[in-house]
Structure formats: C-alpha cells, structure tokens
C-alpha cells in the first residue's frame, strides 16, 4: 500500500507517520508534503498513491484547492483541528476525517474503513465529493483552539499548556513560547499557524514576529507615528512595538 502525508506541522507529521508505521508496518509512506503547491507538483508527476492523509489548512492555503488543480484518484483521509459537529459533510463513503490531536484508535478505525473499500471494489464509492460544500461546513462550524503543546527536550518530551504561555516570538524561522517563570520553549509551528490555532479572545498578534497573551500586558504607551509600545509583565522587560495599522485593533481587543 503506497500512501503520502500532506501535513505542514512537523510534530503532527511525525506523530501520524509513527502511528501509521506501528499499525501498518507493511505500508510504504512514499512522501510527505507541507503545501498545496508541492502536493500538486508531485501528484502531476507520479502515479497516484492508494491513500492520502491530508491536513485541511496548509502553509499556502486550503488543501481543497489541490482538487481544483489536479485529478486526485486516491482516497483521502483528512486531518483537522475543527470540531466534530462541523464535519457532517464528511460522512460519505470515499473519505474519512481525523480530529487533531490524532488518536491511535481513531486512526485504526479510519484505516479499516479505507481497507474495507479498497479490498471490496464492488462497493459503490463516491469518488467525487463536493469539497467546497465540506469547506463551507467547516468554516461555519465552531473551531477548537489549541490548549497545549508537546515540547521536545534533549532526551524526553514535556507538555506545555497554552494557558501558561505569556507570549510567542519568532526569529530566523524558529518560534519560541515564553512562560511566566521566564523559561523559553521551542515550538514546531510558524507564527502564522499559531495565529490560526490560538483563541483570538486571549491572544493578539502584535506584529510579524510576536503574539501576546491578554494577561501578559502590564501597560502600553503611545509612540511616534501612531504606534504603540507594549510593556509585558515581569520578567519580560523588552518592549514590543505595535504598528499604526494594528494599534486601533489592539486597543479594541484589550477593551473587550
């Protein structure tokens, strides 16, 4: 069985790959991709795999746009962070979905569903579901925001609760989460993906490289050119500049 994984979060890719290799060690994971563009390019140049595990939100857009650019002959199991009730449109024979974080038992059931169709070709399978209808069902649903991260240590893993994070910063494509005790934790996500996954009632993206928690704010001051200077709670003394374009939105967010 030849499969590919389309997932732009390295941590999630590794977890999913590991579970698949455990449940179906005889399967061949041919490739892994993180964007719409790279997935389309590969599908255009290679024989179709038997199965695709596909994240819905990728680095360069919604994965459903892949189906607008190339004929996808493979069956697809989607992975998503959206709540289950918003995914009723996925209830067709040709596809399944897994909620993040993916649980091994749910993955096993999805694989068995796929195998049931794959090895019984006489069953009628809808190979052309309406992905735009599915997208609408998802975007109209209630999103589940991230509550925790799994952090890689030198020799072990640790759990980092989102509620304990004061602010995020990215530099040279490395994203760091800072907790109130002053500790820094490397996160395997871009600042753009973080912004999508964090509750906007609690977190605000102040500029291209930082996201702050509402409780991290000690005070903010007017700055030249309509900008603001944000001062965080101790022990974080470095000021954060909020651009003129974001200043009004920031004030409204703080005052909600």
N, C-alpha and C positions, 0 to 999 in steps of 0.2 A: 504494500500500500504506500503510495507516494503522496506526501502532504506538504503544504507550505504554511507558514505562520506569518500573518500580517499584523504587527503589533509594534507601536512606537515607544513603548516604555520598556526599557531593558530588563528591569526587575520582573515585570509581568511576563515578558517573553521567556526568561529563564525558568520561572515557575511553571508556566504552561508546558514548555518543552520537556522539563523534567518529569512532570506528571504523565505526559503522553508516552515518554520513553519507559516509564515504570509500568503503565497499563498495557501498552502495546509495543514491547521491545522489538518486535519484528518489523514495525513500520519504519519507513525511511523519511526523515524530515529533510526535505531537499533544500529548502531555502527559508530565510527569514527576511522580512521587509518592514520598513517603518513609514513608508509614504505611499500615496496614491501613484505617483509618477513611477517609482521603482517597481511597484507591483504590476502596473500596466505594461511597462517595458519587458519584464520577464515573461508575462503571460503571452505577449505577442511573439516572443522568440522561442518559446519552449512548449513541449507537449503539455496539455492540461494535466494537473495533478488530480488524484482521486478525491481529495478533500482539502478545503482551505479553512483554517481558523483565522477569523478576520475581526480586528478591532473596528469599531464604528467611527471613532474620531482619530484621525491620523495627523501627522505633523503638517501636512499640506492640504487638509480638507476632510470631508466626509467620505468614508470608503465606498458609499453607494455610487459615487461618481466613477468608480472603476468600471461598473457595469455599463455606463454610458460610452466608454471609450474602447472596450474590448469585449468580445463574446466570452463569457465565463461558462464553460461547460462543466465545471466541477461543482460538487455540492459544497455548501458553505455552512459553517457553524460560527455565528457571530459572538463576540465578547463585548460586554458593555457595562458601564457603571450605573446605568439608568434603572429605575425601579421596575419591578416585575409587572405591575398592573399596566404600565405604559407600553408593554410589548405584546399586546394581544395579537397584533398583526403578524407576529412571527409564527403563529400557530398554523403552519402549512407543512405538508409532508417533506418538502425539499430542503428545509432549513431548520436549524435549532439555534438557541442562544444560551450563553452562559453569563451570569451576573458576576462582576468583579467584586471582591477577590474570588477567583475561580476555586471552587471546592472539588476535591478529587472525586467524590461520589457523584456530583452533578456532571462532571466531565465523563465519567464512566457511562452514565446513562445516555449522554449525548452521543458518545461513540457507538454505543449499542444501537441507538436509533438509526444512526448513519449506516451501520453494517447491515441492519435489517433491510434497508432499502437497497443497498449496494449488492447484496447477495440474492435479492429476490427481484430481479428486473421486471418481472411480470406485473409488479405492483405499479399502479399509476402514481407518478410523481410529477408535481407541478414544478418544472424547471425554470419557470419564468414568473416568479412572484413580483408583485408591484413594490419595488424597493422605495419608490417615492411615497407610497402610502405608509410604508413601515416607518420611514423617516418622519413623516408628519405625526404618526402615533407616538413616536419617541419624544419629539420636541414639544408636544403638547402635554406630555406627562410630567410627573414630579421627579426631579433629579435627586439622586442620593449624593451628598457631598462627602468627600473623604474625611475619615475620622482618625486614621492612624497611618503610619509608615513603617515599613520594615527596613531597618538600617543595617548595612553591612559593617561589621567590625573586623579587626585583624584576624581573629580566629573564631568569631561567633556572630550571631545576629541578635538584634535587640528591637523592641517595639517602641516607637515614638508616637505619642498621642498628639494629634493636631492641637488640642486644647492647651498643651504645654508650650507651644511654639509662639515666640514673641514676634519674630519677623523672618523673612526669607531674603536672601541676596544671591545674585549670580554674577560670576566673574570668570572670563575665559571658558565659558560653557560649563562651568561647574556650579551647581546650585547648593547652597548651604542653608540649613534651618538652625536658628539660634533659639535656645530655651532661656527661661528666666534666670537660671543659675549661671548663665554666661557660656554654656557649652555650645559647641558647633557640631552639626551633624550633616554629612554629605547625603543629598537626596538624588536619586536617579531619575529626575524629571527636569524638563526645561521650565523656565519661569512662565512660559505660555501655557503649558499643560497644567501647571499648578493653579494658575488663574482660573482655568476651566473647572478644576476639581474642588476648589475651596469655596466655602459658603460666602457669597458676596455681602451678606449682612455682617460678617465677622472680619473678613479680610479685604484689604483695598490695595490695588497695585498703584503705588505712588509714582513710579517711573519705569523705565525699561528694565531696570535691574533689581528692584525691590518690591516686596509685598509685606504689608504690616498688619498685625492683629489690632483690633479696636482697643484692647486693654493694654497695648504696648505704648499708647500715646500719653506722654507726660504733658506736653503743650506744643503749640505751633505758633509761628510768628510770621508776620508779613515780611516779604523780601522784595528786592527791586524787580521791576518788570512784571509785577503781578504774581510773582512766585510766592511760595510758602517755604519756610524752614520748619521741619518736623523734628521735635526732640523726643526721644524714646525714654522709657523708664530705665533706671539704673539696673545693670552696669553698662548699658549701651549709650555711650556719650557722643558717638559720631552723628552729626546732623544729616538729615535726609532732605534733599531738595524736591519739592513738588512743583511741577511746571505750571505755567499760567493756564494752560489748556485743561489741566486736571484740578486746579485749585478750587473752582466752584463745585465740582462734583465731590471733591474731598470734604468740603465744608458741609455739604448736604448729607453726605454719608455719616459724618461724625454726629450730626444733629438729629438723626432719625430717632 
